[in-house]
Each structure stands twice: as structure tokens, then as C-alpha cells.
Amino acid sequence: MSDYLEFKDKLYRFFQLYIDLIQEIVTEPKLFFRRRKNETGYQEPTIFAVVNILLPKFFFALMIAPVTLGFSLLFFIPTVIYGVSMLLLSTVVLHLLNHIAGAKGGIEVTYRCVAYASIAFYTWLVPVPFFNLLLFTAAFCFLLFYAFVEINRLEPQKSLIIVSSTGLFILIFGSLLTIVTIWMLVRGFMIMMQYLM
């Protein structure tokens, strides 16, 4: 029983720290990133980013599970793996862009910026296609802007160029992905209806 209580206490402390981090990022992003300027390490931002990717995907899968007859839960793990992969890939690309623009930090610094900006994944809980994409792009780029200026010590104009081009890429790629997803859902529904009739 003491193991259970210890686990429960650790889980409570973890989520309390997690909620505190979210509150700090949302209410004072510039100050949050300024305070993190000299921090190092991959563990805290990685756990934070994985939870930011995991929770919204899980809640969304549960929300649409009745409509998809539970198939959405089958895609939960692949979408989390996709989210983490995109986080790592975007870190590499954004680090190269930051380095070209004259940023002072290494790839670890860029990774921390992207990981903390991953809080934008919660915008995917808005169940309106394309609108949630716009919200995600705006939130992610807004947070990246402050992260690059405060942590990577990048000039605001250069940071704006980088996050604007990143936002444009996210919108184009995300729109294509949304169209394909909607087509797959409609096609799957039509095939299912053929078998039921």
C-alpha cells in the first residue's frame, strides 16, 4: 500500500509541476524563456514535450472514438510517435535556420525552445479542421519567437523571419495532411456503410 501512496504522491507532484510550467508559459512566455536562458539538459523539456503530445492526442482519440467505432484509439500510438518525430525533425531544421541567422546557442538550446513551445499541441483539441491548424501554427510560432529571442539570443527581426517561414510550412503541410485525413475518414465511412447495407 505504501508503494501505491508513494506513486500517487510522485504523480501528483509531477502534474503539479507540469501545470505550473504550462501556466508560466501561457501567462508570461517572454519571462519564462528569459529565466530558462542558462539551463541545460534534455530530460525536463523532453518529458514536458512528450506529455504535451500525448495528452491532447489521447483526449482527441477518446472524443472521436464513438464516431470511429474505436478505430481512433488504434492510431493513438502512431500519432504520438509522429508528433515526437516531427519535434526532433523541426529541432534540426530550426537549429540550422537559427545558426544561419547568427544564433548563439547549440542544438540543445534549440531543442529546449521547440520542446517548450510544444504546448501548442493542445490546440489540436479544437475539433474544427483547419481552424485548429491555424491555432496551432499561431501558438507554436508565437512561443518560438520569444524562445529564439530570449534563449538563442537572436535578433527579433531574424526570429520573426524564421518563425514566419516555419508557420507557412506548417500551414501548407498541415493543410495537405488535414485534407488527406478527412478524405480517409469519409472514404472509410463510405466503405463501412457499404458493408452494413
N, C-alpha and C positions, 0 to 999 in steps of 0.2 A: 504494500500500500504506500510506503514511503517513496518508492520509485515513481509511482504514479503522481504523487503530490509534487515531487521534485520536477518531473517532466512538465506538469501543469504550470508550476511556477516559472520554469525556464521559457515555456511557450508564451505565457502571459508577458514576461519581461521582453521577449523578442518582439511581440506585436506592439507593445507599448513603445519601444524604441523605433519600430517601423513607422508607427503613426506619428510619432514626434518628428521623424525625418520628413515625412510627407507634408506635415503641417508647416515645417520650416521652409521647405522648397516652394510650396504653393504661396505662402504669405510673403516671404522675403527672399526671392531667388537670388538677387544680386548679393545680398548679405550672406546667404547660405554658401554660395560659391566662393566668396571672398574668404570666409572662415576656413574653407577646405583647401586653400591655395597651397599650403605646405604639407598636406597629408599625403601619405603614400600607402601602398598596399592594394591588393586586388580583392581580398575577402569580403569586406563590408559592401563595396559597390556591386560586387557580383551577386551576393545574396539578395541585396536590395533589388537589383535588376531582374533576377530570376523570379522573385515574388511579384514584381510589377508585371511581368509577362504571364506568370502562372495564374494568379487570381482572376484577372479580367477574362482570360480565355476560359477558365473553368466556369465562372458565372455565366458567360455568354453561352457556353455549351449547355449548361443547365437550363437557361432561358429558352433556347430553341429546341431542346430535346423532345418536348411533346410534339412539335411540328414535324421534326425529322424522324420521329419514332425511335429516338435514342441514338441515331447514327452520328449525331454531332459529337457525342462522347467518344466515338471511335477516332475522331480527328483531333481530339484534345492534345494528346502527346505529340503527334507530328507538328501541330501548330506551335506548341511550346518550343520544340526543337528548332523549327523555322525561325521563331522570334529570337532565340538566343543566337542562332547562326547569323541572322541579319544584324544583331547587336555587334557581334565580333567583326563582321564584314564592314559595317558602317564605321567602326572604330578605325580600321586600317585606312579606308578611303578618306575619312575626315582627318586622320593624322597626317596623311600625305598632303592634303589641301592646307592644313594648318602649317605644316613645315614649309611649304612653298610660300605661304603668306608671311612667314617670319615668326611663327610662334616659338616660345622659349621652352616649352615642356616636351617630354618624351612621349612615347606611345602609352605609357601607364597613365599619364596625366589626361590624355585624350580619352582613354578608356573610362576613366573615372567620370569625365564630363558626360560621355554618352550614357554610361550606366545610371547616373543620377537623373538624366533627362528622360530615362525610360519610364518615368512616372506617367508620361503621356499615353502609355498603353491603356490606361483606364478610360480614355475617351472612346475606345472601341466598344464600351458597354452601351453607348448610344445606338439603339437598333435601327438607325436610318442610314442606309448605304449612301456613300459619297459625303454625307454631312459628317459622319464620324471620321472619315478620311481627312476632311478639312480641319476638323477639331484636332485630330492627332498631329497633323502637319504643323498647325499653328502652335500648339503647346510644345511639341518637340523642338521646333526651331527657336521659339522664344527662350526656352531653357538653355539650348545650346549656345545661343547668342551670349547670354550672361556667363555661361561656363567658359566659353572661349576668351571672353574679355577679362574675366576675373582670374581664372586658373591658368590658362595658356598665355596670358598677358598679350593678347592680340589686340591690335587697334580696332575700335568699334566699326570703322568703315570696312575693313577687311573681314571682320567677323560677319558683318551683315551680308557681304557678297557670298561668303561660304554658306551661311545658313539659307540664304535665298536660293542658291543653286541646289542645295540639298532639298529644300522644300519643293522646288519644281520637280526634281527627280522623284521624290516620294509621291507627289500628286499624279504624275504620269504613270509610274509603275503601279501605284495603288489603285488607280482607276482601271487599268487593264486587269489587275488581279480581281477587283470587285466585279467587273463585267463577266469574267470567266466564272467566278464563284456563283453569281446569280444565274448564269446560263446552266451551270452544272446542277444547281438546286432545282430549277424549272424543269430541266431535262429529266432528272431523277424522279421528280414528282410525276411527270407525264408517263414515264415508264412504269412507275408503281401503280398509277391509276389504270393502265392497260391490263396489268395482271389482276387487279381487283375486279375489273368489269368483265 
